[in-house]
Amino acid sequence: MLPKDISREHKQRLETVINYILKNLNNDISLEVLAEKANYSPFHLQKLFKQAMGESPKQYIIRMRLETAAHYLIVYGQKSITEVAYECGFSSPAVFARAFKSYFGISAEKMRQVQHQQQVIIRKESFHLKGLIDSKKIVYAEGGSKKTLKVEIKKIAEMRGIFINAPLQDETMIQQSFKDILRFADAHDLLTADTRMLGLIYPHQDRYGTCISISKGQAIPKNTEAITISGGKYAVFKVRGGVRDTFRALQIFHDQWLPDSGYKIAELFGFEVFMSNPALVVYSRLVKEVYIPLEPV
């Protein structure tokens, strides 16, 4: 998500700001609060953020709210547009409607009405996933055939982990981030026989979390980003290949398996479990089990 040439200190502080924004999109987020999180003055943060991200904190917040809202509209068909507007931090449905139409060139109502393939085209034009989704190509999933996925339902226990963000479209940086988180975990004595390396998929936020699981009793080092992965039922399917292959599989899952399954997606992100060490194997050569959280319709 951040440029490779940014200093480690600036990167760590900006990551703190970005993670705070992404966790609080439904709340009021002021520049002053963000500056306090980064331990910078508001002026310095504004300047550094713009240099690193190519947009101001305010522009980034609005973009993330809109892209999250688009994801909500497609994934959570049961939510009303008013609910989506408020849950994504907009002050009113009218403000949301204007911003959505301006950004995507289509109304939220129309987004829900068009076929999924057209939704992909609309989002490719205005959305950071441009280049990741090709509606003309279909993944060959591990254990499946063309246009099909072999999906299992598994029940898992709650997991805790620590993570580092990587750019969703940069597979080299994803592998490097796995090396970094593994090195960090080893230095802080967090690695055990039960440690798992996970990939956190945030399709609506242009990020990929490289994650190390930690046991319930382990203390989390200061200034470390932590996550709790909810226990419960997950749809699980295998994919071989890179990020594009994962997204094509997710598209098939959403379009073909989910509608008649009796389930709906429970949370906005899923995760990957690897058959090989992702710090040692090039990401595009990995076989992954993709986990999507479910709840009854």
Secondary structure, 3 states (H helix, E strand, C coil): CCCCCCCHHHHHHHHHHHHHHHHCCCCCCCHHHHHHHHCCCHHHHHHHHHHHHCCCHHHHHHHHHHHHHHHHHHHCCCCCHHHHHHHCCCCCHHHHHHHHHHHHCCCHHHHHHCCHHHHHHHHHHHCCCCCCCCCCCCCCCECCCCCCCCCEEEEECCEEEEEEEEECCCHHHHHHHHHHHHHHHHHCCCCCCCCCEEEEEECCCCEEEEEEEECCCCCCCCCCCEEEECCEEEEEEEEECCHHHHHHHHHHHHHHHHHHCCEEECCCCEEEEECCCCCCCCHHHCEEEEEEEEEEC
